Amino acid sequence: MKLNSKIYVAGHRGLVGSALVKNLNKKGYHNIIGRTHSELDLTDTMAVKDFFDKEKPEYVFLAAAKVGGIVANNTYRASFIYDNLMIQNNVIHQSYLHGIKKLLFLGSTCIYPKNCPQPMKEEYLLTDVLEYTNEPYAIAKIAGIKTCESYNLQHGTNFVSVMPTNLYGPNDNFDLEKSHVLPALIRKTHLGIALENNNWSIIDEDLNRLPIEGVSGKNSKKEKLDILNRYGITLSNQSEVTVEIWGSGKPMREFLWSEDMADACVHLMEHRNFSDTYSSNDLEIRNTHINIGTGVDISIKDLALLIKKLLNFKGNFSFNSNKPDGTLKKLTDVTKLNDLGWKHKVNLSDGILLLYNWYKSHV
């Protein structure tokens, strides 16, 4: 890419897209375009065609997607498979028709089998059944990988697929109805700290900025306590606070700072091509996607205890084993990415503090 190249970042306001825009700007790329969902519905084929006809981007980062945690994935199964298939099919096909120089498609490591050997190598794709709760989303992302591979092989395009591990960072989703585990834990702990200190001004400020099921700081104290209790933030008669966490706490998860992920993506766009993702001796070209992660994981229980220590929470955590755990271990093998010249920089403890400070000042 040249510094004046026209770059389209699909999903530019989300966790992934905003990190990509920030990284690109930092490196001197300023001819960047994006559209909000209200400006461009990527599930609308004709609208996407009209956008490409008008804007004629040279490079595309496909970061737009319908995403969510276990509850959202399992509840809105049709929406997750339909929306994601439509988004990526429209953007990838129009990129081909308009002669895009390079496209980078972002997926997720949930593409790997539920009982995948650890750490997860790219070659383990499609070797066993998927985790049930996010199967529709995973199938859509697998289809995106295969779409990019197939267009490259048939049409000579240069579309690269990357599969980031669990991401966290600026512009994360802290909505307790839909958020992933790390931002949810940070917000629950933040509210728990305020509750144990009887600091209702912090609770009101938090709920005013991000109401929970319509409950804001303007509601009565009882209504606020009720909604906190419903989401597992409870205050005992002895003024002890307990934060509930779904599952047993045993699952292992890997977390990557979103700005590290963005740096990896821009590195690949600048320095690597589809031809770098497989061997010229391969009789069958498959598994050309690239894992993006740290290669280090932590249990949900230890993650909670780390957050407790870093945020100085005096309360307790309880684990609701009646709720689903999801896959017990999901650690990426990042050998391929490291061999392509990139390694992560932000460790988890530093990242948690960075995200907590961002949350307090932005949400």
C-alpha positions as CSV (number, residue, x, y, z in Angstrom):
1,M,0.0,0.0,0.0
2,K,1.1,3.6,-0.7
3,L,0.4,6.3,1.9
4,N,-2.1,7.9,-0.5
5,S,-3.9,4.7,-1.4
6,K,-7.6,4.7,-1.0
7,I,-8.4,2.2,1.8
8,Y,-11.9,1.1,2.8
9,V,-12.3,-0.2,6.3
10,A,-15.6,-1.9,6.6
11,G,-16.8,-1.7,10.2
12,H,-14.6,1.3,11.0
13,R,-16.3,2.2,14.3
14,G,-16.2,-1.2,15.9
15,L,-13.6,-2.7,18.2
16,V,-11.6,-4.1,15.3
17,G,-12.2,-1.4,12.7
18,S,-11.5,1.6,14.9
19,A,-8.2,-0.1,15.9
20,L,-7.3,-0.5,12.2
21,V,-8.1,3.1,11.4
22,K,-6.0,4.3,14.3
23,N,-3.0,2.1,13.2
24,L,-3.3,3.2,9.6
25,N,-3.4,6.9,10.6
26,K,-0.4,6.5,12.8
27,K,1.6,5.0,9.9
28,G,0.6,7.9,7.6
29,Y,-2.3,6.5,5.7
30,H,-5.0,9.2,5.6
31,N,-7.1,8.4,2.5
32,I,-9.3,6.1,4.5
33,I,-13.0,5.7,4.0
34,G,-15.7,4.1,6.1
35,R,-19.5,4.0,6.4
36,T,-21.7,3.5,9.4
37,H,-24.5,0.9,9.2
38,S,-27.1,3.7,8.8
39,E,-25.1,5.0,5.8
40,L,-24.4,1.7,4.2
41,D,-26.2,-1.6,4.9
42,L,-23.6,-4.2,3.9
43,T,-26.3,-6.9,3.7
44,D,-27.8,-5.0,0.8
45,T,-26.2,-6.2,-2.4
46,M,-27.2,-3.2,-4.6
47,A,-26.1,-0.7,-1.9
48,V,-22.7,-2.3,-1.7
49,K,-22.3,-2.3,-5.5
50,D,-23.3,1.3,-5.6
51,F,-20.7,2.2,-2.9
52,F,-17.9,0.4,-4.8
53,D,-19.0,2.0,-8.1
54,K,-18.8,5.5,-6.5
55,E,-15.8,5.2,-4.1
56,K,-13.5,2.8,-6.1
57,P,-11.3,1.8,-3.1
58,E,-7.9,0.2,-3.8
59,Y,-7.6,-1.8,-0.6
60,V,-10.2,-3.3,1.7
61,F,-10.2,-4.4,5.4
62,L,-13.3,-6.4,5.9
63,A,-13.8,-6.0,9.7
64,A,-17.6,-5.5,9.6
65,A,-19.5,-8.4,11.2
66,K,-22.4,-9.2,13.5
67,V,-20.7,-10.3,16.7
68,G,-21.7,-11.2,20.3
69,G,-21.1,-13.5,23.3
70,I,-22.4,-17.0,24.0
71,V,-25.9,-15.8,24.8
72,A,-26.3,-13.7,21.7
73,N,-24.7,-16.3,19.4
74,N,-27.0,-19.1,20.7
75,T,-30.2,-17.0,20.8
76,Y,-29.9,-15.2,17.4
77,R,-28.6,-18.1,15.4
78,A,-30.3,-17.2,12.1
79,S,-29.3,-13.5,12.3
80,F,-25.6,-14.5,12.9
81,I,-25.3,-16.8,9.9
82,Y,-27.4,-14.7,7.5
83,D,-26.0,-11.3,8.3
84,N,-22.4,-12.4,8.3
85,L,-22.7,-14.4,5.1
86,M,-24.4,-11.5,3.3
87,I,-21.9,-8.9,4.6
88,Q,-18.8,-10.8,3.5
89,N,-20.3,-12.2,0.2
90,N,-21.2,-8.7,-0.9
91,V,-17.9,-7.0,0.0
92,I,-15.7,-9.8,-1.3
93,H,-17.6,-10.2,-4.6
94,Q,-17.6,-6.4,-5.2
95,S,-13.9,-6.3,-4.4
96,Y,-13.3,-8.9,-7.1
97,L,-15.5,-7.1,-9.6
98,H,-13.9,-3.8,-9.0
99,G,-10.3,-5.1,-9.2
100,I,-9.3,-4.4,-5.5
101,K,-5.5,-4.8,-5.2
102,K,-5.7,-6.6,-1.8
103,L,-8.4,-7.5,0.7
104,L,-8.0,-8.6,4.3
105,F,-10.9,-10.6,5.7
106,L,-11.2,-10.9,9.5
107,G,-12.8,-13.9,11.1
108,S,-12.4,-15.6,14.5
109,T,-10.7,-18.6,16.1
110,C,-14.2,-20.0,16.9
111,I,-13.9,-21.5,13.4
112,Y,-11.9,-24.4,14.9
113,P,-13.5,-27.7,16.2
114,K,-14.9,-27.8,19.7
115,N,-12.4,-30.4,20.8
116,C,-9.6,-29.1,18.6
117,P,-6.0,-30.2,19.5
118,Q,-4.1,-27.5,21.3
119,P,-2.6,-25.1,20.4
120,M,-4.9,-24.7,17.3
121,K,-3.0,-24.8,14.1
122,E,-4.5,-23.5,10.8
123,E,-4.5,-27.1,9.5
124,Y,-7.0,-28.2,12.1
125,L,-9.8,-26.3,10.3
126,L,-12.8,-28.6,9.4
127,T,-11.4,-31.7,11.1
128,D,-14.3,-32.1,13.6
129,V,-17.6,-30.6,14.8
130,L,-17.9,-27.0,16.0
131,E,-19.0,-25.7,19.4
132,Y,-22.8,-25.7,19.2
133,T,-23.5,-22.3,20.8
134,N,-21.6,-20.3,18.1
135,E,-21.8,-22.8,15.2
136,P,-23.8,-20.4,12.8
137,Y,-21.3,-17.6,13.3
138,A,-18.3,-20.0,12.9
139,I,-19.8,-21.5,9.7
140,A,-20.2,-18.0,8.2
141,K,-16.5,-17.2,9.0
142,I,-15.3,-20.5,7.5
143,A,-17.3,-19.7,4.4
144,G,-15.5,-16.3,4.3
145,I,-12.1,-18.1,4.3
146,K,-13.2,-20.5,1.6
147,T,-14.6,-17.6,-0.5
148,C,-11.3,-15.7,-0.3
149,E,-9.4,-18.9,-1.2
150,S,-11.7,-19.7,-4.1
151,Y,-11.6,-16.3,-5.6
152,N,-7.9,-16.2,-5.4
153,L,-7.5,-19.6,-7.1
154,Q,-10.1,-19.0,-9.8
155,H,-9.7,-15.3,-10.4
156,G,-6.2,-14.5,-9.3
157,T,-7.3,-12.0,-6.6
158,N,-5.1,-11.3,-3.5
159,F,-7.5,-11.8,-0.6
160,V,-5.9,-12.8,2.7
161,S,-7.9,-14.2,5.7
162,V,-6.9,-13.7,9.3
163,M,-8.4,-15.3,12.4
164,P,-7.8,-13.2,15.6
165,T,-8.2,-14.7,19.0
166,N,-10.5,-13.1,21.7
167,L,-10.0,-9.3,21.3
168,Y,-10.4,-6.5,23.8
169,G,-9.6,-2.8,23.7
170,P,-10.9,0.7,22.9
171,N,-14.5,0.8,21.6
172,D,-15.2,-2.7,23.1
173,N,-18.8,-3.7,23.9
174,F,-19.6,-3.3,27.6
175,D,-23.4,-4.0,27.2
176,L,-23.9,-6.7,29.8
177,E,-26.6,-8.3,27.6
178,K,-24.3,-8.9,24.7
179,S,-20.6,-8.3,25.7
180,H,-17.8,-10.8,25.7
181,V,-16.3,-12.1,29.0
182,L,-13.4,-9.6,29.6
183,P,-15.3,-6.3,29.1
184,A,-18.2,-7.8,31.0
185,L,-16.0,-8.7,33.9
186,I,-14.4,-5.3,33.9
187,R,-17.7,-3.5,34.0
188,K,-19.2,-5.8,36.6
189,T,-16.2,-5.4,38.8
190,H,-16.3,-1.6,38.3
191,L,-19.9,-1.5,39.5
192,G,-19.1,-4.0,42.3
193,I,-16.4,-1.6,43.6
194,A,-18.8,1.3,43.5
195,L,-21.4,-0.8,45.3
196,E,-19.1,-1.9,48.1
197,N,-18.0,1.7,48.6
198,N,-21.6,2.8,48.6
199,N,-20.7,5.2,45.8
200,W,-24.0,5.7,44.0
201,S,-22.7,8.7,41.9
202,I,-20.4,6.3,40.1
203,I,-23.2,3.7,39.6
204,D,-25.5,6.5,38.3
205,E,-22.8,7.8,36.0
206,D,-22.2,4.3,34.6
207,L,-25.9,3.5,34.1
208,N,-26.6,6.9,32.5
209,R,-23.9,6.4,30.0
210,L,-24.8,2.7,29.3
211,P,-28.3,1.8,30.7
212,I,-29.0,-1.9,31.4
213,E,-32.4,-3.0,30.0
214,G,-33.5,0.7,30.1
215,V,-32.5,1.2,33.8
216,S,-30.4,4.4,34.2
217,G,-29.1,6.4,37.0
218,K,-32.5,8.2,37.1
219,N,-34.3,5.1,38.3
220,S,-35.0,4.5,41.9
221,K,-32.3,2.9,44.1
222,K,-34.4,-0.3,44.4
223,E,-34.7,-0.5,40.6
224,K,-30.9,-0.1,40.2
225,L,-30.2,-2.7,42.8
226,D,-32.7,-5.1,41.1
227,I,-31.0,-4.7,37.7
228,L,-27.5,-5.1,39.2
229,N,-28.7,-8.2,41.0
230,R,-30.2,-9.6,37.8
231,Y,-26.8,-9.3,36.1
232,G,-25.0,-11.0,39.0
233,I,-23.8,-8.0,41.0
234,T,-25.3,-8.5,44.5
235,L,-25.0,-6.8,47.8
236,S,-25.5,-8.9,51.0
237,N,-26.9,-7.7,54.3
238,Q,-23.3,-7.5,55.5
239,S,-22.4,-5.1,52.7
240,E,-20.4,-7.7,50.9
241,V,-20.5,-7.6,47.1
242,T,-20.5,-10.7,45.0
243,V,-20.1,-10.8,41.2
244,E,-21.5,-13.8,39.4
245,I,-19.6,-15.3,36.4
246,W,-21.2,-17.7,34.0
247,G,-19.8,-21.2,33.8
248,S,-17.3,-23.0,36.0
249,G,-14.4,-20.7,35.5
250,K,-12.3,-23.6,34.2
251,P,-12.3,-22.7,30.4
252,M,-9.0,-21.4,29.2
253,R,-9.0,-18.3,27.0
254,E,-6.5,-16.3,25.1
255,F,-6.8,-12.5,24.9
256,L,-5.2,-10.1,22.4
257,W,-5.2,-6.3,22.7
258,S,-7.1,-4.9,19.7
259,E,-4.4,-2.5,18.7
260,D,-1.9,-5.3,18.6
261,M,-4.3,-7.1,16.3
262,A,-4.6,-4.1,14.1
263,D,-0.8,-3.8,13.8
264,A,-0.6,-7.4,12.7
265,C,-3.3,-6.9,10.0
266,V,-1.6,-3.8,8.6
267,H,1.8,-5.6,8.7
268,L,0.3,-8.4,6.6
269,M,-1.4,-5.9,4.2
270,E,1.9,-4.1,3.7
271,H,4.3,-7.0,3.5
272,R,2.5,-10.3,2.7
273,N,0.3,-11.7,0.0
274,F,-1.9,-14.8,-0.5
275,S,1.0,-16.6,-2.1
276,D,2.9,-16.4,1.2
277,T,0.2,-18.4,3.0
278,Y,0.9,-21.8,1.5
279,S,3.8,-23.8,-0.1
280,S,4.3,-23.9,-3.8
281,N,4.7,-27.6,-3.4
282,D,1.1,-28.1,-2.1
283,L,-1.0,-30.2,-4.3
284,E,-4.1,-28.9,-2.6
285,I,-4.2,-25.3,-1.5
286,R,-6.3,-25.0,1.7
287,N,-6.0,-23.6,5.3
288,T,-4.4,-20.4,3.9
289,H,-5.8,-18.3,6.8
290,I,-3.5,-16.9,9.5
291,N,-4.1,-17.1,13.2
292,I,-3.5,-13.8,15.1
293,G,-2.9,-14.2,18.8
294,T,-0.5,-14.3,21.7
295,G,0.0,-18.0,22.1
296,V,-0.7,-17.6,25.8
297,D,-4.0,-18.4,27.6
298,I,-5.5,-18.0,31.1
299,S,-8.5,-19.6,32.8
300,I,-11.7,-17.5,33.3
301,K,-11.3,-17.9,37.1
302,D,-7.7,-16.7,37.0
303,L,-8.7,-13.8,34.7
304,A,-11.3,-12.8,37.2
305,L,-8.8,-12.9,40.0
306,L,-6.3,-10.9,38.0
307,I,-9.0,-8.2,37.3
308,K,-9.9,-8.2,41.1
309,K,-6.2,-7.6,42.0
310,L,-5.6,-5.0,39.3
311,L,-8.8,-3.0,40.0
312,N,-8.6,-3.5,43.8
313,F,-12.0,-5.2,44.2
314,K,-12.6,-6.4,47.8
315,G,-15.7,-8.5,47.0
316,N,-16.1,-12.1,45.8
317,F,-16.7,-14.0,42.6
318,S,-19.2,-16.8,42.3
319,F,-19.3,-19.2,39.3
320,N,-22.7,-20.3,38.0
321,S,-22.0,-23.8,36.7
322,N,-25.6,-24.1,35.4
323,K,-24.6,-21.7,32.6
324,P,-22.6,-22.9,29.6
325,D,-18.8,-22.9,29.6
326,G,-18.4,-23.1,25.8
327,T,-15.2,-24.7,24.5
328,L,-12.9,-25.6,27.4
329,K,-9.6,-24.5,25.7
330,K,-9.0,-22.3,22.6
331,L,-5.3,-21.4,22.3
332,T,-3.9,-20.4,18.9
333,D,-0.7,-21.6,17.4
334,V,0.8,-18.4,16.1
335,T,3.9,-20.0,14.5
336,K,2.7,-19.0,11.0
337,L,2.2,-15.4,12.0
338,N,5.5,-15.2,13.8
339,D,7.2,-16.6,10.7
340,L,5.6,-13.9,8.6
341,G,7.3,-11.3,10.8
342,W,5.0,-10.2,13.6
343,K,4.6,-10.8,17.3
344,H,2.3,-9.2,20.0
345,K,3.5,-6.5,22.3
346,V,0.9,-5.8,25.0
347,N,0.6,-8.3,27.9
348,L,-2.7,-9.1,29.6
349,S,-2.1,-7.2,32.8
350,D,-1.2,-4.0,31.0
351,G,-4.1,-4.5,28.6
352,I,-6.7,-4.8,31.4
353,L,-5.5,-1.6,33.0
354,L,-5.5,0.2,29.6
355,L,-9.1,-1.0,28.9
356,Y,-10.3,-0.1,32.4
357,N,-9.0,3.4,32.1
358,W,-10.4,3.7,28.6
359,Y,-13.8,2.5,29.9
360,K,-13.9,5.0,32.8
361,S,-13.1,7.9,30.5
362,H,-15.1,7.0,27.3
363,V,-18.2,4.9,27.9
